[in-house]
Amino acid sequence: MKEIVEGLKSLARGCGRLNKLLNQYTKLKENQVENAYLLEKRLTEITKAAEALPNFTTKELLNNWIYQEKEGLNKTKEDFRFIFGQRLNELFQQDGIQIRGQYPTLRIGFYTVKLNFEFGEAAFYFGPEVEKIKDKISLKPTSIYEIINKYDNELKSYKFNPQEFFTDLYYAYRREITTSNKSMGEKILIIDVLHEFVILKQPQQFFIDPRKENFREYPRVKLSYFLYLLKKSDIDSKGLHFYVATFDATVDKKQAIWIPENEEGEGTYYSYISFEKVPNT
């Protein structure tokens, strides 16, 4: 008797879970193309739940339905991929930005978007997958557009004075020269100079009370963008030189930093910088 009762309880639980999954599937199917990959994921869960049930008349009908749904989803996924790309392109074209590349890797301005259709999500990077900014983004054109647009606007809203940045970079370089017992004009790792730059830019309050809330952050993306703006200006003609990184150095964040060349996502890794002469500061 006990085994019968436990068996019925197990069957009830399995049927209850299956029923819940079927209801979720039905809801997602109201917007079939947009939810194509979520439907596939849910159908996989339904298949596993159905396989766990004992054989009974309705199970055969269920298995036939699952087979038909899987066949239909292949066409729905193709429609989704086409509509997804079309809609994403329309959104960025409004801002005069051309999407380049092909699935699953798209280049959008300074950024790269990696699409994972299987899991229905995307990851977004600065440069050619140089710095990951955000992952697990919902695979919806509006979500991707809004996140990239917001980040890009924030990046470009930073106050930047090329002369001030150049002067600060020079002083950071000079401090590194002194610390490492080198002479003016010698190459210094750009990351080491940027570390000194960050220290130079800290408010007095940080040195009085070096707590997190008193620290002014300079993320790598921000520094990379500032270096890009500096290189675009005519300030870099005053004896400042950048040295391209070797291939091995590009994979070590302590050895190199990627700097954009333009807003189409082209850029170069640099390892060292030097000042040939003391600028008029």
C-alpha positions as CSV (number, residue, x, y, z in Angstrom):
1,M,0.0,0.0,0.0
2,K,2.8,2.4,0.9
3,E,4.6,1.9,-2.4
4,I,1.3,2.6,-4.3
5,V,0.8,5.8,-2.4
6,E,4.4,7.0,-2.9
7,G,4.2,6.1,-6.6
8,L,1.0,8.1,-7.1
9,K,2.5,11.0,-5.2
10,S,5.6,10.9,-7.5
11,L,3.4,10.7,-10.6
12,A,1.3,13.7,-9.4
13,R,4.5,15.7,-8.8
14,G,5.8,14.9,-12.3
15,C,2.5,15.7,-13.9
16,G,2.3,19.0,-11.9
17,R,5.7,20.0,-13.1
18,L,4.9,19.0,-16.7
19,N,1.7,21.0,-16.5
20,K,3.5,24.1,-15.3
21,L,6.1,23.8,-18.1
22,L,3.3,23.4,-20.7
23,N,1.6,26.6,-19.4
24,Q,4.9,28.5,-19.6
25,Y,5.4,27.2,-23.1
26,T,1.9,28.3,-24.2
27,K,2.5,31.8,-22.8
28,L,5.8,32.1,-24.6
29,K,4.2,31.0,-27.8
30,E,2.0,34.1,-27.8
31,N,5.1,35.8,-29.3
32,Q,6.6,32.8,-31.0
33,V,9.4,34.4,-33.1
34,E,10.8,36.7,-30.5
35,N,10.8,33.8,-27.9
36,A,12.1,31.2,-30.3
37,Y,15.1,30.2,-28.3
38,L,13.3,30.4,-25.0
39,L,10.7,28.1,-26.5
40,E,13.4,25.6,-27.5
41,K,14.8,25.7,-23.9
42,R,11.4,25.2,-22.4
43,L,10.6,22.4,-24.8
44,T,13.8,20.6,-23.8
45,E,12.6,20.8,-20.2
46,I,9.2,19.5,-21.2
47,T,10.9,16.5,-23.0
48,K,12.9,15.6,-19.9
49,A,9.8,15.9,-17.7
50,A,7.8,13.7,-20.1
51,E,10.5,11.0,-20.2
52,A,10.5,10.7,-16.4
53,L,6.8,9.8,-16.5
54,P,5.6,6.1,-16.7
55,N,4.0,4.9,-19.9
56,F,0.3,5.8,-20.3
57,T,-2.0,6.7,-23.2
58,T,-1.6,10.4,-23.1
59,K,2.2,10.1,-23.0
60,E,2.2,9.0,-26.6
61,L,0.1,12.0,-27.6
62,L,2.5,14.2,-25.6
63,N,5.6,12.7,-27.4
64,N,4.0,13.3,-30.8
65,W,3.2,16.9,-29.9
66,I,6.8,17.4,-28.7
67,Y,8.2,16.1,-32.0
68,Q,5.9,18.4,-34.1
69,E,6.9,21.4,-31.9
70,K,10.6,20.7,-32.4
71,E,10.2,20.5,-36.2
72,G,8.3,23.8,-36.2
73,L,10.9,25.5,-34.0
74,N,13.7,25.1,-36.5
75,K,11.8,27.4,-38.9
76,T,10.9,29.8,-36.1
77,K,14.6,30.1,-35.0
78,E,15.6,31.1,-38.6
79,D,12.9,33.7,-38.6
80,F,14.1,35.0,-35.2
81,R,17.7,35.4,-36.3
82,F,16.6,37.3,-39.4
83,I,14.2,39.6,-37.6
84,F,16.6,40.1,-34.7
85,G,19.4,41.3,-37.0
86,Q,17.1,43.5,-39.0
87,R,15.6,45.2,-35.9
88,L,19.0,45.7,-34.2
89,N,20.4,47.2,-37.4
90,E,17.4,49.6,-37.6
91,L,17.9,50.8,-34.0
92,F,21.6,51.6,-34.5
93,Q,21.1,53.1,-38.0
94,Q,19.0,55.8,-36.3
95,D,22.2,56.9,-34.6
96,G,24.2,56.7,-37.8
97,I,26.0,53.5,-36.6
98,Q,26.6,50.6,-39.0
99,I,26.7,47.1,-37.6
100,R,29.5,45.0,-38.9
101,G,30.5,41.3,-38.7
102,Q,28.3,38.3,-38.7
103,Y,26.6,36.0,-36.1
104,P,27.5,35.3,-33.4
105,T,30.0,38.3,-33.3
106,L,28.8,41.8,-34.2
107,R,30.9,45.0,-34.1
108,I,29.0,48.1,-33.1
109,G,31.1,51.3,-32.9
110,F,33.7,50.9,-30.2
111,Y,32.1,47.7,-29.1
112,T,31.7,44.0,-29.8
113,V,28.5,42.0,-29.1
114,K,28.7,38.2,-28.8
115,L,25.3,36.5,-29.3
116,N,24.5,33.2,-27.7
117,F,21.3,32.0,-29.4
118,E,21.3,28.7,-27.5
119,F,20.9,30.4,-24.1
120,G,19.1,33.4,-25.4
121,E,21.6,36.0,-24.1
122,A,24.4,38.3,-25.2
123,A,27.7,39.7,-23.9
124,F,29.0,43.1,-24.7
125,Y,32.7,44.2,-24.8
126,F,34.8,47.3,-25.3
127,G,36.9,46.8,-28.5
128,P,37.4,43.4,-30.1
129,E,36.5,41.5,-26.9
130,V,39.1,43.5,-25.0
131,E,37.2,44.4,-21.8
132,K,33.9,42.6,-20.9
133,I,31.4,45.3,-19.9
134,K,28.3,43.2,-19.3
135,D,27.0,39.7,-20.0
136,K,23.8,37.8,-19.7
137,I,21.9,40.5,-21.6
138,S,18.5,39.4,-22.8
139,L,18.6,38.5,-26.5
140,K,16.3,41.4,-27.5
141,P,17.3,44.1,-29.9
142,T,15.9,46.9,-27.7
143,S,17.8,45.5,-24.6
144,I,21.1,45.4,-26.4
145,Y,20.6,48.8,-28.0
146,E,19.6,50.5,-24.7
147,I,22.6,49.0,-22.8
148,I,25.2,49.9,-25.4
149,N,23.7,53.4,-26.0
150,K,23.6,54.2,-22.3
151,Y,27.2,53.0,-21.8
152,D,28.5,54.9,-24.8
153,N,26.8,58.1,-23.8
154,E,28.3,57.8,-20.3
155,L,31.8,57.1,-21.7
156,K,31.6,60.1,-24.1
157,S,30.2,62.4,-21.3
158,Y,33.5,62.3,-19.3
159,K,35.1,65.7,-19.1
160,F,38.3,65.6,-21.1
161,N,40.9,68.3,-21.6
162,P,43.7,67.0,-23.9
163,Q,46.3,69.5,-22.6
164,E,45.6,68.6,-19.0
165,F,45.6,64.9,-19.7
166,F,48.9,65.2,-21.6
167,T,50.5,67.1,-18.7
168,D,49.3,64.6,-16.1
169,L,50.6,61.8,-18.2
170,Y,53.9,63.4,-18.5
171,Y,54.3,63.9,-14.8
172,A,53.2,60.2,-14.3
173,Y,55.9,59.2,-16.8
174,R,58.5,61.4,-15.0
175,R,57.7,59.8,-11.7
176,E,58.1,56.3,-13.2
177,I,61.4,57.4,-14.7
178,T,62.7,58.5,-11.4
179,T,61.5,55.4,-9.5
180,S,63.1,53.0,-12.0
181,N,66.3,55.0,-12.4
182,K,65.9,55.6,-16.1
183,S,66.5,58.6,-18.3
184,M,64.0,60.9,-20.1
185,G,63.2,59.4,-23.4
186,E,63.4,55.8,-22.4
187,K,60.5,53.5,-22.8
188,I,58.3,52.8,-19.8
189,L,55.4,50.3,-19.6
190,I,52.3,52.2,-20.3
191,I,50.4,50.4,-17.6
192,D,52.9,51.5,-15.0
193,V,52.6,55.1,-16.2
194,L,48.8,54.9,-16.0
195,H,49.0,53.6,-12.4
196,E,51.0,56.7,-11.5
197,F,48.5,58.8,-13.4
198,V,45.6,57.4,-11.4
199,I,47.5,58.2,-8.1
200,L,48.1,61.7,-9.3
201,K,44.4,62.3,-10.0
202,Q,43.2,61.2,-6.5
203,P,41.7,64.0,-4.4
204,Q,43.5,65.1,-1.3
205,Q,40.8,63.5,0.8
206,F,42.0,60.1,-0.4
207,F,45.5,60.5,0.9
208,I,44.1,61.8,4.2
209,D,41.7,58.9,4.5
210,P,42.3,56.3,1.8
211,R,38.9,54.7,1.9
212,K,36.9,53.3,-1.1
213,E,34.5,56.2,-1.1
214,N,37.3,58.7,-1.3
215,F,38.9,56.9,-4.3
216,R,38.3,58.3,-7.8
217,E,38.1,55.4,-10.2
218,Y,39.7,55.2,-13.6
219,P,38.6,52.0,-15.2
220,R,40.7,50.6,-18.1
221,V,38.0,51.5,-20.6
222,K,38.0,55.1,-19.5
223,L,41.8,55.3,-19.7
224,S,41.8,53.6,-23.1
225,Y,39.2,56.1,-24.3
226,F,41.2,59.1,-22.9
227,L,44.3,57.8,-24.7
228,Y,42.3,57.6,-27.9
229,L,41.1,61.2,-27.5
230,L,44.7,62.3,-26.8
231,K,46.0,60.6,-29.9
232,K,43.3,62.2,-31.9
233,S,44.4,65.6,-30.7
234,D,47.6,67.4,-31.8
235,I,49.1,67.1,-28.3
236,D,50.9,63.8,-29.0
237,S,53.2,65.6,-31.4
238,K,55.1,67.1,-28.4
239,G,57.5,64.2,-28.0
240,L,55.1,61.6,-26.8
241,H,55.5,58.2,-28.5
242,F,53.5,55.0,-28.2
243,Y,55.1,51.6,-28.9
244,V,53.0,48.8,-30.3
245,A,52.8,45.6,-28.2
246,T,54.1,42.3,-29.2
247,F,51.6,39.5,-29.7
248,D,52.5,37.9,-26.4
249,A,52.0,41.2,-24.5
250,T,48.5,41.7,-25.9
251,V,47.1,38.8,-23.8
252,D,48.6,40.2,-20.5
253,K,46.7,43.2,-19.1
254,K,49.8,44.2,-17.1
255,Q,51.8,44.5,-20.2
256,A,49.6,46.3,-22.7
257,I,46.4,48.3,-23.2
258,W,44.2,48.5,-26.3
259,I,43.5,52.0,-27.7
260,P,40.9,52.6,-30.4
261,E,42.0,54.2,-33.7
262,N,38.5,55.3,-34.7
263,E,34.9,54.8,-33.7
264,E,34.5,51.8,-36.1
265,G,36.2,49.5,-33.5
266,E,39.7,49.5,-35.1
267,G,42.5,49.8,-32.6
268,T,46.0,48.8,-31.5
269,Y,47.6,47.3,-28.4
270,Y,50.4,49.4,-27.0
271,S,53.0,48.3,-24.3
272,Y,55.3,51.3,-23.8
273,I,55.3,55.1,-24.0
274,S,58.1,57.6,-23.8
275,F,58.6,61.4,-23.9
276,E,61.6,62.5,-26.0
277,K,61.7,66.0,-24.5
278,V,60.2,67.9,-21.6
279,P,57.0,69.6,-22.8
280,N,56.2,73.2,-22.1
281,T,54.1,72.7,-19.0
